[in-house]
Amino acid sequence: MDVKSPQNTSLEGSNVTASELVEQSTVKKDSSNAENSENKSSEPEQPWEIWVREAIALRSKPRVLILSPTVKPGCNNPHCPSTGDITLHNCPTCDLVPYCSDHCENADQKKHHMFCQLQQNSPPDLKGYAMKKETRIWPQKEEEEDDDDDDDRWLKELKFKIIAPEGQEIGKIEINIVNRRKIRSGFFGELDSMSRDLASLATLFDTRGRFLSKIASAGKACWTQTEIDGGRLVHLIEMEINREHRCKGIGSWAIPRLFLFPELKKQSFMFVWPGVLTHELPPPVNGPFAPMTPSELRFRDEVELRIIKFYRRVGFRRVGNTALFCFAKNPAHPSRAIPADQDAAYVLTPESRLDNLEERAEAEMYGRAVY
């Protein structure tokens, strides 16, 4: 499709193009100011004069009208050498991002690759949505000698933004990646020292970070020790979609695509402890330090059930009979064959109670047996 510049399209029916008008006006201006220019001394251009001249030149460059469902106008290659009228074609894989030539498409491949992957098998309503890795944080204290070696730290925190086609941020995801092989002291104590979410994850494992057989055999018994102990632990800490964008399938679209990012590409499972974000609840009636009223407890439980229902719809299934759920990247995994309404139930056990976590950390510290 030939895309014309706005200057040419606004002069339809005329034999004079916009570039010719600019040239004529420039000639007249130059001739009218010739005498004044001769009288001026040959002084070097001031910085502001250079800036104005470049701004005028940039403004006079023909623009490109884009007829493609993408935010950025023109060729997506930021270093595109083309000027004037160009013919655009969309990326043949995602059919969203325009390029003017195969050269520009190849030059932009590294930058465009992740966006293109995110579009694969996306529902029509979610075409053009993207995820961007925002930050990478290293929470541990600087105890290692080689601080530049990422592998010396056992915990990585990754944050992602969910971006709408118009460019605005509509959601965020935060995950933890635990490298059990790099934990030098007690497994539970290390995770418990970082956060309560990681402490809950640690209850699934023994003091050396191995998946407990009693949990593997409980519930639907769809999670085996061999597969869970085979890689790093990926824990979904927080996921939030802006209210006006909820119930559109964005969360179900985003979670499986996290495995496309380099840090997660080799991982096969993702854990989550579903919970209600504090700011999603109304202000406490009796203050922040008072016990919740029965109506507040009922409301919180209803919200939590909706959250669990969402994760089950995505593909998460309960780990044993615990409060944690797990998602298998492989669609052929046995957990994917369990209907959401037939998932295992939660059974509260003494060792899984969060108020006993301090006792477990102390037992691990002194080498006592931990269930």
C-alpha positions as CSV (number, residue, x, y, z in Angstrom):
1,M,0.0,0.0,0.0
2,D,1.5,3.4,-1.0
3,V,1.3,5.8,1.8
4,K,1.5,9.5,0.9
5,S,2.8,12.3,3.0
6,P,0.3,14.9,4.4
7,Q,1.9,17.7,2.3
8,N,1.2,16.0,-1.0
9,T,-2.3,14.7,-0.1
10,S,-3.4,18.2,0.9
11,L,-2.5,19.6,-2.6
12,E,-4.6,17.2,-4.7
13,G,-5.7,18.8,-8.0
14,S,-2.7,21.1,-8.1
15,N,0.4,20.8,-10.3
16,V,2.6,22.3,-7.5
17,T,3.8,19.9,-4.8
18,A,4.5,20.9,-1.2
19,S,8.3,20.5,-1.7
20,E,8.2,22.9,-4.6
21,L,6.3,25.5,-2.6
22,V,8.8,25.1,0.2
23,E,11.7,25.6,-2.3
24,Q,10.0,28.6,-3.9
25,S,9.4,30.3,-0.5
26,T,13.0,29.5,0.5
27,V,14.4,31.1,-2.7
28,K,12.3,34.3,-2.2
29,K,13.3,34.5,1.4
30,D,17.0,34.1,0.5
31,S,16.8,36.8,-2.2
32,S,15.0,39.2,0.0
33,N,17.6,38.8,2.8
34,A,20.6,38.7,0.6
35,E,21.6,42.3,1.1
36,N,21.2,42.0,4.9
37,S,23.3,38.9,4.9
38,E,26.1,40.6,3.1
39,N,26.2,43.4,5.6
40,K,26.5,41.0,8.5
41,S,29.9,40.0,9.8
42,S,30.9,36.4,9.3
43,E,30.4,35.3,12.9
44,P,30.0,31.6,13.9
45,E,26.5,30.3,14.5
46,Q,25.3,30.5,18.0
47,P,24.1,27.3,19.7
48,W,20.5,28.5,19.7
49,E,20.7,29.3,15.9
50,I,21.9,25.8,15.2
51,W,19.1,24.4,17.2
52,V,16.5,26.5,15.4
53,R,17.9,25.6,12.0
54,E,17.8,21.8,12.8
55,A,14.3,22.1,14.2
56,I,13.1,23.8,11.0
57,A,14.8,21.2,8.8
58,L,13.3,18.3,10.9
59,R,9.8,19.9,10.8
60,S,9.9,20.2,7.0
61,K,10.8,16.5,6.5
62,P,7.8,14.7,4.9
63,R,5.8,12.7,7.4
64,V,4.2,9.3,6.8
65,L,0.6,8.5,7.3
66,I,0.3,5.1,8.9
67,L,-2.7,2.8,8.3
68,S,-1.7,0.0,10.6
69,P,-2.9,-1.0,14.1
70,T,0.2,0.1,15.9
71,V,1.1,3.1,18.1
72,K,4.3,4.2,16.4
73,P,3.9,5.9,13.0
74,G,6.0,4.9,10.0
75,C,8.7,2.3,9.9
76,N,9.3,0.7,13.3
77,N,13.0,0.7,12.8
78,P,14.3,3.7,14.8
79,H,17.3,4.0,12.4
80,C,15.3,3.7,9.2
81,P,17.2,5.6,6.4
82,S,14.1,6.1,4.2
83,T,12.8,9.7,3.6
84,G,9.7,10.9,1.8
85,D,6.9,8.6,0.7
86,I,7.4,5.0,1.7
87,T,5.4,1.8,1.3
88,L,4.9,-0.1,4.5
89,H,4.3,-3.8,5.1
90,N,3.5,-5.4,8.5
91,C,5.7,-8.0,10.2
92,P,4.6,-11.3,8.6
93,T,4.6,-13.1,12.0
94,C,2.6,-10.8,14.2
95,D,1.0,-8.7,11.5
96,L,1.1,-5.6,13.7
97,V,4.4,-3.8,13.4
98,P,5.1,-2.0,10.1
99,Y,8.4,-1.8,8.2
100,C,9.4,-0.2,4.9
101,S,11.8,-2.9,3.8
102,D,13.3,-6.3,4.7
103,H,16.5,-4.5,5.7
104,C,14.6,-2.5,8.4
105,E,12.7,-5.6,9.5
106,N,16.0,-7.5,10.0
107,A,17.7,-4.5,11.7
108,D,14.8,-4.3,14.3
109,Q,14.5,-8.0,14.9
110,K,16.3,-8.1,18.2
111,K,14.1,-5.3,19.7
112,H,10.9,-6.6,18.1
113,H,11.4,-10.3,18.8
114,M,9.8,-10.4,22.3
115,F,6.8,-8.3,21.2
116,C,6.3,-10.6,18.3
117,Q,6.4,-13.7,20.5
118,L,3.9,-12.3,22.9
119,Q,1.4,-12.0,20.0
120,Q,1.5,-15.7,19.1
121,N,-1.9,-17.4,19.6
122,S,-3.3,-14.2,21.2
123,P,-7.0,-13.7,21.1
124,P,-8.1,-11.1,18.6
125,D,-9.2,-8.7,21.3
126,L,-5.7,-8.8,22.9
127,K,-3.7,-8.3,19.7
128,G,-1.1,-5.5,20.3
129,Y,-0.8,-6.0,24.1
130,A,2.7,-6.4,25.4
131,M,4.7,-7.0,28.5
132,K,7.9,-5.1,29.5
133,K,10.4,-6.2,32.1
134,E,10.6,-3.1,34.3
135,T,13.4,-3.8,36.9
136,R,15.6,-6.6,38.3
137,I,16.3,-6.3,42.0
138,W,18.8,-8.2,44.1
139,P,17.4,-8.2,47.6
140,Q,20.2,-10.0,49.4
141,K,22.9,-8.2,51.3
142,E,26.2,-7.7,49.5
143,E,27.8,-10.8,51.1
144,E,29.3,-12.4,48.0
145,E,32.8,-11.6,46.9
146,D,31.9,-11.4,43.3
147,D,29.0,-9.0,43.2
148,D,29.0,-8.9,39.4
149,D,28.1,-12.6,39.1
150,D,24.3,-12.9,39.0
151,D,24.5,-16.6,39.9
152,D,26.0,-15.9,43.3
153,R,22.6,-14.7,44.5
154,W,19.9,-17.2,45.1
155,L,16.9,-14.9,44.8
156,K,15.9,-12.7,41.8
157,E,12.9,-10.4,41.9
158,L,11.5,-9.5,38.5
159,K,8.8,-6.9,37.8
160,F,6.8,-6.6,34.5
161,K,4.5,-4.0,33.1
162,I,1.5,-5.0,31.0
163,I,1.2,-2.4,28.2
164,A,-2.0,-1.8,26.1
165,P,-1.7,-1.1,22.4
166,E,-2.2,2.6,23.0
167,G,1.0,2.6,25.1
168,Q,-0.4,3.0,28.7
169,E,0.4,0.7,31.6
170,I,-2.6,-1.3,32.6
171,G,-1.2,-3.9,34.9
172,K,1.9,-5.2,36.7
173,I,3.3,-8.6,37.7
174,E,6.0,-9.4,40.3
175,I,7.7,-12.8,40.6
176,N,10.5,-14.3,42.6
177,I,13.0,-16.9,41.2
178,V,14.7,-19.0,43.8
179,N,17.9,-20.9,43.0
180,R,18.0,-23.6,45.6
181,R,21.6,-24.7,44.8
182,K,22.9,-21.3,45.9
183,I,21.3,-21.3,49.4
184,R,24.2,-22.0,51.8
185,S,22.3,-22.1,55.1
186,G,18.9,-23.5,56.0
187,F,16.4,-23.4,53.1
188,F,13.4,-22.3,55.2
189,G,15.3,-19.8,57.3
190,E,16.6,-18.0,54.2
191,L,13.2,-17.8,52.5
192,D,11.5,-16.8,55.7
193,S,14.0,-13.9,56.2
194,M,13.0,-12.4,52.8
195,S,9.2,-12.4,52.9
196,R,6.1,-14.1,54.2
197,D,5.2,-15.2,50.7
198,L,8.5,-17.1,50.3
199,A,8.0,-18.5,53.8
200,S,4.7,-20.0,52.6
201,L,6.5,-21.5,49.6
202,A,9.2,-23.0,51.8
203,T,6.6,-25.1,53.6
204,L,6.4,-27.3,50.6
205,F,10.1,-28.3,50.9
206,D,12.5,-29.9,53.4
207,T,15.5,-28.2,54.9
208,R,17.5,-28.8,51.7
209,G,14.9,-27.5,49.4
210,R,13.5,-30.8,48.2
211,F,9.8,-31.2,47.5
212,L,8.2,-33.1,50.4
213,S,6.8,-36.5,49.5
214,K,3.9,-36.2,51.8
215,I,2.7,-33.1,49.9
216,A,3.4,-34.7,46.5
217,S,1.2,-37.7,47.3
218,A,-1.7,-35.6,48.8
219,G,-4.6,-34.0,47.0
220,K,-4.6,-35.0,43.3
221,A,-1.0,-36.1,43.4
222,C,-0.3,-34.5,40.1
223,W,3.0,-32.9,41.2
224,T,6.0,-35.3,41.5
225,Q,9.2,-34.8,43.4
226,T,11.4,-35.4,40.3
227,E,9.9,-32.6,38.3
228,I,9.6,-30.0,41.0
229,D,13.2,-30.6,42.2
230,G,14.5,-30.4,38.7
231,G,14.7,-26.6,38.3
232,R,14.5,-23.3,40.1
233,L,11.4,-22.2,42.0
234,V,9.3,-19.5,40.3
235,H,6.9,-17.8,42.7
236,L,4.2,-15.3,41.5
237,I,4.2,-12.7,44.2
238,E,1.7,-10.1,42.9
239,M,-0.4,-9.6,39.8
240,E,-2.7,-6.6,39.4
241,I,-4.8,-5.4,36.5
242,N,-6.3,-2.0,36.5
243,R,-10.1,-2.2,37.2
244,E,-11.2,-0.8,33.9
245,H,-9.3,-3.5,32.1
246,R,-10.3,-6.5,34.2
247,C,-12.5,-9.4,33.0
248,K,-11.0,-9.1,29.5
249,G,-8.7,-12.1,29.7
250,I,-5.5,-10.1,30.1
251,G,-4.3,-12.0,33.2
252,S,-4.9,-15.4,31.5
253,W,-3.0,-14.0,28.5
254,A,-0.1,-12.7,30.5
255,I,0.8,-15.5,32.9
256,P,1.8,-18.2,30.3
257,R,3.8,-15.6,28.3
258,L,6.1,-14.9,31.3
259,F,7.9,-18.1,30.3
260,L,9.0,-16.4,27.1
261,F,11.4,-14.1,28.9
262,P,15.0,-15.2,29.1
263,E,15.0,-15.5,32.9
264,L,12.0,-17.9,32.8
265,K,12.5,-19.7,29.5
266,K,14.2,-22.8,31.0
267,Q,11.7,-23.0,33.9
268,S,8.6,-25.3,33.8
269,F,6.5,-24.4,36.8
270,M,5.2,-21.3,38.6
271,F,3.8,-21.3,42.2
272,V,1.4,-18.8,43.7
273,W,-0.2,-18.2,47.1
274,P,-3.5,-16.5,46.2
275,G,-4.3,-13.7,48.5
276,V,-6.1,-10.4,48.6
277,L,-4.2,-7.2,48.1
278,T,-4.6,-4.8,51.1
279,H,-5.7,-1.9,48.9
280,E,-8.4,-4.0,47.3
281,L,-10.2,-4.1,50.7
282,P,-12.3,-1.3,52.1
283,P,-10.8,0.6,55.1
284,P,-11.2,-1.4,58.4
285,V,-14.2,-0.4,60.4
286,N,-12.4,-0.6,63.7
287,G,-9.0,0.6,62.6
288,P,-6.0,-1.2,61.1
289,F,-5.0,-2.9,64.4
290,A,-8.3,-4.2,65.5
291,P,-9.6,-7.7,64.5
292,M,-11.8,-7.8,61.4
293,T,-15.5,-7.8,61.8
294,P,-17.6,-10.9,60.6
295,S,-18.8,-8.9,57.6
296,E,-15.2,-7.9,56.7
297,L,-14.1,-11.5,57.0
298,R,-16.9,-12.6,54.7
299,F,-16.0,-10.0,52.1
300,R,-12.3,-10.9,52.2
301,D,-13.1,-14.6,51.8
302,E,-15.4,-13.8,48.8
303,V,-12.7,-11.8,47.1
304,E,-10.1,-14.6,47.8
305,L,-12.4,-17.2,46.3
306,R,-12.7,-15.1,43.1
307,I,-8.9,-14.8,43.0
308,I,-8.5,-18.6,43.4
309,K,-11.2,-19.1,40.7
310,F,-9.2,-16.9,38.3
311,Y,-5.9,-18.8,38.9
312,R,-7.7,-22.1,38.3
313,R,-9.1,-20.7,35.0
314,V,-5.6,-19.8,33.9
315,G,-4.4,-23.4,34.6
316,F,-3.1,-23.4,38.2
317,R,-3.9,-26.4,40.4
318,R,-3.5,-26.9,44.1
319,V,-0.3,-28.4,45.4
320,G,-1.4,-31.3,47.5
321,N,-3.9,-30.0,50.0
322,T,-1.9,-26.8,50.8
323,A,-2.9,-23.2,50.2
324,L,-0.5,-22.9,47.3
325,F,-1.1,-23.5,43.6
326,C,1.2,-24.4,40.7
327,F,1.0,-23.8,37.0
328,A,2.7,-26.2,34.5
329,K,4.1,-24.6,31.3
330,N,3.6,-27.9,29.4
331,P,-0.1,-28.1,28.3
332,A,0.2,-31.9,28.4
333,H,1.1,-32.0,32.1
334,P,-1.3,-34.1,34.2
335,S,-2.4,-31.0,36.2
336,R,-3.9,-29.5,33.0
337,A,-6.2,-32.5,32.7
338,I,-7.9,-31.8,36.1
339,P,-11.1,-29.7,35.7
340,A,-11.1,-26.6,37.7
341,D,-14.2,-27.6,39.7
342,Q,-12.5,-31.0,40.5
343,D,-9.3,-29.6,41.9
344,A,-8.1,-30.7,45.4
345,A,-9.5,-29.0,48.5
346,Y,-7.6,-27.1,51.1
347,V,-6.8,-29.0,54.3
348,L,-5.3,-27.0,57.2
349,T,-2.5,-29.0,58.9
350,P,-0.4,-27.9,61.9
351,E,2.8,-27.7,59.9
352,S,1.2,-25.5,57.2
353,R,-0.1,-22.9,59.6
354,L,1.6,-19.6,59.2
355,D,1.7,-19.0,62.9
356,N,4.0,-22.0,63.2
357,L,6.6,-20.6,60.7
358,E,8.8,-19.1,63.5
359,E,8.9,-22.5,65.2
360,R,10.0,-24.2,62.1
361,A,12.7,-21.6,61.4
362,E,14.0,-22.1,65.0
363,A,13.9,-25.9,64.6
364,E,15.9,-25.6,61.4
365,M,18.4,-23.3,63.0
366,Y,19.2,-25.8,65.7
367,G,19.1,-28.9,63.5
368,R,15.9,-30.4,64.8
369,A,13.6,-32.4,62.6
370,V,11.1,-30.5,60.6
371,Y,8.1,-32.7,59.7
